[in-house]
Amino acid sequence: MKCCWKELSPMAPRKPILLIGGTGFFGLALARALAGTRNEVHILSRTAQPGIHNGITFHRGSQDNASIVEPLLARAGTVIHLASTTTPGLSAGRSSVDAIENLLPAARLMEIMAARPPERLFFVSTGGAIYGNPEYLPVDETHPSHPLSSHAAGKAALEGFFSSFAHCAGIPLTILRPSNLYGPGQTLRNGFGLVRTLLDKARRGKTFELWGEDSTVRDYLFIDDAVDAVIALLGSARCEGTYNLGAGIGTTTDELLTLMSHVTQCSLEVIRKPARKVDVRAVYLDCTRLERLTGWKPKIDLEQGIRRTWQWLVTSPT
């Protein structure tokens, strides 16, 4: 089954794009980029301030509220699902949180969409947690899921639910598995966004509690590169499937701390904490599938990305 983005006439109007849960870091960056390329973009979120801002129309409400969702589905051609309330650490030992706050609302959304399925559906999963501690690195999409946290288990379950829904609805599904995204515009969130958190601690001269070993390995991708990848997939004639989305480079915590000190010229005081059972020891992503399909490759290396984020942070008014 083919996606139809490039198959449309250049003069044909594009149908609106609906982002479910698009008020987070990734969602807002993607929405701004899409709106900047003359797409009609709508965001549905429980925390949204309704109205039109910077060319994006915001709607406040839950994804399982049919009275709000149905009119949006009647207009949208593409739905991108980004809604999530948890992190691996936040829901540790509380599986019901992921089930109640993430799985159930998304399942109800699919029931609503069944009456009016979109032309294309994107689901933003996780590449940093879904593979657990992979058997090989870099890990590709053929590696089985092995969630260590309730958050990752919830993402794996939703991949299955969305795959089943797309199959029955006869629509193409694109599953994105992003690594650790960072960059300007990222807000502080407890237990999430290591680069952003470390830069904030460096700026304020505060100590940071770091869970895990110095040898812990992660894949850090600059936000602009992540947005470019999604836009490339939207522009592809064959976009269905599962795609890793990362820099494809493993960086140890020790290497990250050294780079942070070099960029900020600040001393980072770190309090070491033992690794938690929900923490992955080492993961970085093989993005060959995405690169072969779209020609996309990340452009911003980690040092450059940290410099840009640091410059944004020190010049921001807050």
C-alpha positions as CSV (number, residue, x, y, z in Angstrom):
1,M,0.0,0.0,0.0
2,K,1.4,3.4,-1.0
3,C,1.3,6.7,0.7
4,C,-0.1,9.4,-1.5
5,W,1.9,12.6,-0.6
6,K,4.0,12.7,-3.8
7,E,1.3,11.2,-5.9
8,L,-0.9,14.3,-5.5
9,S,-0.8,17.0,-8.2
10,P,1.4,19.9,-7.2
11,M,-1.8,22.1,-7.4
12,A,-3.9,19.8,-5.3
13,P,-4.7,21.1,-1.8
14,R,-3.1,19.2,1.1
15,K,-5.4,18.0,3.7
16,P,-4.8,19.1,7.3
17,I,-2.3,17.3,9.6
18,L,-3.5,16.4,13.1
19,L,-1.0,16.0,15.9
20,I,-2.5,14.1,18.9
21,G,-0.6,15.2,22.0
22,G,1.5,17.7,20.0
23,T,2.3,20.2,22.8
24,G,5.5,18.4,23.8
25,F,9.0,19.1,22.7
26,F,8.9,17.0,19.5
27,G,5.3,17.8,18.7
28,L,5.7,21.6,18.8
29,A,8.9,21.5,16.8
30,L,7.3,19.3,14.2
31,A,4.1,21.4,14.1
32,R,6.1,24.7,13.6
33,A,8.1,23.1,10.7
34,L,4.9,21.8,9.0
35,A,3.1,25.1,9.4
36,G,6.1,26.8,7.9
37,T,5.8,24.8,4.7
38,R,2.2,25.8,4.2
39,N,0.5,22.8,5.8
40,E,-2.7,23.3,7.8
41,V,-1.7,21.9,11.2
42,H,-3.9,21.1,14.1
43,I,-2.8,20.0,17.6
44,L,-5.1,18.2,20.1
45,S,-3.9,18.2,23.7
46,R,-5.3,18.2,27.1
47,T,-3.0,21.1,28.0
48,A,-3.4,23.2,24.8
49,Q,-4.5,26.8,24.9
50,P,-7.2,26.9,22.3
51,G,-6.7,29.2,19.3
52,I,-4.4,29.8,16.4
53,H,-0.8,30.5,17.3
54,N,2.0,30.8,14.7
55,G,-0.2,29.3,12.0
56,I,-1.1,26.2,14.2
57,T,-4.6,25.6,15.4
58,F,-4.7,24.3,19.0
59,H,-7.6,22.3,20.4
60,R,-7.9,21.4,24.1
61,G,-9.3,18.0,24.9
62,S,-8.6,14.3,25.4
63,Q,-7.8,12.0,22.5
64,D,-10.7,9.8,23.5
65,N,-13.3,12.6,23.5
66,A,-15.4,11.8,20.4
67,S,-17.2,15.2,20.3
68,I,-13.8,16.9,19.8
69,V,-12.0,14.2,17.8
70,E,-14.6,13.4,15.2
71,P,-14.8,16.9,13.6
72,L,-11.0,17.0,13.4
73,L,-10.8,13.6,11.8
74,A,-13.4,14.7,9.2
75,R,-10.8,17.2,8.0
76,A,-7.5,15.6,8.6
77,G,-5.7,13.5,6.0
78,T,-2.8,12.5,8.3
79,V,-2.8,11.8,12.0
80,I,0.4,11.8,14.0
81,H,0.1,10.3,17.5
82,L,2.6,11.6,20.0
83,A,0.5,11.5,23.2
84,S,2.3,10.1,26.3
85,T,2.3,11.0,30.0
86,T,5.1,8.8,31.3
87,T,8.9,8.2,31.2
88,P,10.7,5.0,32.1
89,G,11.4,6.2,35.6
90,L,8.2,8.0,36.2
91,S,5.9,4.9,35.9
92,A,8.4,2.4,37.4
93,G,6.5,0.0,39.6
94,R,3.2,1.6,38.5
95,S,2.1,-0.2,35.4
96,S,-1.5,0.9,35.9
97,V,-0.4,4.5,35.1
98,D,0.7,3.6,31.6
99,A,-2.4,1.4,31.1
100,I,-4.8,4.1,32.3
101,E,-3.2,7.2,31.0
102,N,-1.8,6.0,27.7
103,L,-3.1,2.7,26.5
104,L,-6.8,3.1,27.3
105,P,-7.2,6.6,25.8
106,A,-5.3,5.6,22.6
107,A,-7.5,2.4,22.3
108,R,-10.6,4.6,22.5
109,L,-9.2,6.9,19.9
110,M,-8.8,4.0,17.5
111,E,-12.4,3.1,18.1
112,I,-13.4,6.7,17.2
113,M,-11.1,6.6,14.1
114,A,-12.6,3.3,12.9
115,A,-15.6,5.2,11.7
116,R,-13.5,7.8,9.8
117,P,-9.9,6.5,9.4
118,P,-7.3,8.9,8.2
119,E,-5.4,8.5,5.0
120,R,-2.2,8.0,6.8
121,L,-1.3,7.3,10.5
122,F,2.0,7.9,12.3
123,F,2.7,6.6,15.8
124,V,5.7,8.0,17.7
125,S,7.1,5.1,19.8
126,T,10.5,4.9,21.5
127,G,13.9,3.7,20.2
128,G,15.7,4.3,23.4
129,A,13.7,1.9,25.6
130,I,11.8,-0.6,23.4
131,Y,14.8,-2.8,22.7
132,G,15.9,-3.1,26.3
133,N,19.5,-4.1,26.4
134,P,19.9,-5.2,22.7
135,E,21.9,-8.2,21.6
136,Y,23.9,-6.1,19.1
137,L,24.7,-2.5,18.4
138,P,23.7,-0.4,16.6
139,V,20.3,-2.0,16.9
140,D,18.0,-2.2,13.9
141,E,14.2,-2.5,13.6
142,T,14.4,-6.3,13.2
143,H,15.5,-6.7,16.8
144,P,12.7,-8.0,19.0
145,S,11.2,-5.7,21.6
146,H,12.3,-6.3,25.2
147,P,10.9,-3.6,27.4
148,L,12.5,-3.1,30.8
149,S,10.0,-0.5,32.0
150,S,6.3,0.0,32.0
151,H,6.7,3.0,29.7
152,A,8.5,0.9,27.1
153,A,6.0,-2.0,27.5
154,G,3.2,0.5,26.9
155,K,4.8,1.8,23.7
156,A,5.3,-1.8,22.5
157,A,1.6,-2.5,23.2
158,L,0.5,0.6,21.4
159,E,2.7,-0.4,18.4
160,G,0.6,-3.6,18.3
161,F,-2.7,-1.9,18.7
162,F,-2.0,0.7,16.0
163,S,-0.7,-2.0,13.7
164,S,-3.9,-4.0,14.2
165,F,-6.0,-0.9,13.7
166,A,-4.2,0.2,10.5
167,H,-4.5,-3.3,9.1
168,C,-8.2,-3.5,9.7
169,A,-8.8,0.0,8.4
170,G,-6.7,-0.6,5.3
171,I,-4.4,2.5,5.8
172,P,-0.6,2.8,5.9
173,L,1.0,3.1,9.3
174,T,4.4,4.6,10.1
175,I,6.0,3.8,13.4
176,L,8.8,6.0,14.5
177,R,11.3,4.9,17.2
178,P,13.2,8.0,18.2
179,S,16.3,8.1,20.4
180,N,17.0,10.8,23.0
181,L,15.9,14.1,21.4
182,Y,17.3,17.4,22.6
183,G,17.7,21.0,21.5
184,P,16.4,24.5,21.9
185,G,12.8,24.8,23.1
186,Q,13.0,21.7,25.3
187,T,11.4,22.3,28.7
188,L,12.6,20.7,31.9
189,R,10.8,17.5,32.8
190,N,11.6,15.4,35.8
191,G,13.5,12.3,34.8
192,F,13.6,13.1,31.1
193,G,15.9,14.9,28.7
194,L,19.4,14.4,30.1
195,V,21.1,17.0,27.8
196,R,18.5,19.7,28.8
197,T,18.7,18.8,32.4
198,L,22.5,18.8,32.6
199,L,22.7,22.2,30.8
200,D,20.2,23.7,33.2
201,K,22.2,22.4,36.2
202,A,25.5,23.8,34.7
203,R,23.8,27.2,34.2
204,R,22.5,27.4,37.7
205,G,25.5,25.8,39.4
206,K,23.4,23.0,40.8
207,T,24.3,19.4,41.5
208,F,22.7,16.6,39.5
209,E,21.7,13.1,40.5
210,L,22.8,10.7,37.8
211,W,21.4,7.2,37.8
212,G,23.7,4.5,36.2
213,E,27.3,4.0,35.2
214,D,29.7,6.4,33.4
215,S,29.8,3.7,30.7
216,T,26.0,3.9,30.0
217,V,25.5,4.5,26.3
218,R,22.8,6.6,24.6
219,D,22.0,7.9,21.2
220,Y,21.4,11.7,21.1
221,L,19.6,13.3,18.2
222,F,19.2,17.1,17.6
223,I,15.6,18.2,17.3
224,D,15.9,19.8,13.9
225,D,17.3,16.5,12.5
226,A,14.3,14.6,14.0
227,V,11.8,17.0,12.4
228,D,13.6,16.8,9.1
229,A,13.3,13.0,9.2
230,V,9.5,13.1,9.8
231,I,9.0,15.6,7.0
232,A,11.1,13.3,4.7
233,L,8.8,10.4,5.6
234,L,5.7,12.5,4.9
235,G,7.1,13.3,1.5
236,S,7.9,9.7,0.7
237,A,5.7,7.7,-1.7
238,R,6.3,4.6,0.5
239,C,6.3,5.6,4.2
240,E,4.6,2.7,5.9
241,G,6.7,0.5,8.3
242,T,8.8,0.9,11.4
243,Y,11.8,3.3,11.4
244,N,14.5,4.0,14.0
245,L,15.2,7.7,14.3
246,G,18.5,8.6,15.9
247,A,22.1,9.8,15.3
248,G,23.3,6.3,15.0
249,I,26.2,7.1,17.4
250,G,26.6,5.8,20.9
251,T,27.8,8.3,23.5
252,T,28.7,7.3,27.0
253,T,27.6,9.3,30.0
254,D,31.2,10.1,30.8
255,E,31.8,11.4,27.2
256,L,28.6,13.5,27.5
257,L,29.7,15.1,30.8
258,T,33.1,15.9,29.3
259,L,31.5,17.5,26.3
260,M,29.1,19.5,28.5
261,S,32.0,20.9,30.5
262,H,33.9,21.8,27.4
263,V,30.9,23.6,25.8
264,T,29.6,25.4,28.9
265,Q,33.0,26.0,30.6
266,C,31.2,25.2,33.8
267,S,31.9,22.5,36.4
268,L,29.2,19.9,36.7
269,E,28.9,18.4,40.1
270,V,27.3,15.0,39.7
271,I,26.0,12.7,42.5
272,R,26.2,9.1,41.3
273,K,23.3,6.8,41.9
274,P,23.1,3.1,41.1
275,A,21.4,2.1,37.9
276,R,17.7,1.2,38.2
277,K,16.2,-2.0,36.8
278,V,14.2,0.0,34.3
279,D,17.4,1.7,32.9
280,V,18.9,0.4,29.7
281,R,22.7,-0.1,29.9
282,A,23.5,0.7,26.2
283,V,21.6,1.5,23.1
284,Y,22.1,3.3,19.9
285,L,20.2,3.0,16.7
286,D,20.8,1.7,13.2
287,C,18.8,4.1,10.9
288,T,19.8,2.5,7.6
289,R,16.1,1.7,6.8
290,L,15.1,5.4,7.1
291,E,18.2,6.6,5.2
292,R,17.6,4.2,2.3
293,L,14.0,5.2,1.9
294,T,14.3,9.0,2.2
295,G,18.0,9.9,1.9
296,W,17.8,11.5,5.3
297,K,20.9,11.7,7.5
298,P,21.4,13.8,10.7
299,K,23.3,17.0,10.0
300,I,24.0,18.3,13.6
301,D,26.7,16.5,15.6
302,L,26.4,16.3,19.4
303,E,28.9,19.1,20.2
304,Q,27.3,21.5,17.7
305,G,23.8,20.5,19.0
306,I,24.9,21.1,22.6
307,R,26.3,24.5,21.7
308,R,23.1,25.5,20.0
309,T,21.1,24.4,23.0
310,W,23.4,26.1,25.5
311,Q,23.2,29.3,23.5
312,W,19.4,29.2,23.5
313,L,19.3,28.4,27.2
314,V,21.6,31.3,28.3
315,T,19.8,33.8,26.2
316,S,16.3,32.8,27.0
317,P,14.3,35.1,29.3
318,T,13.5,32.5,31.9
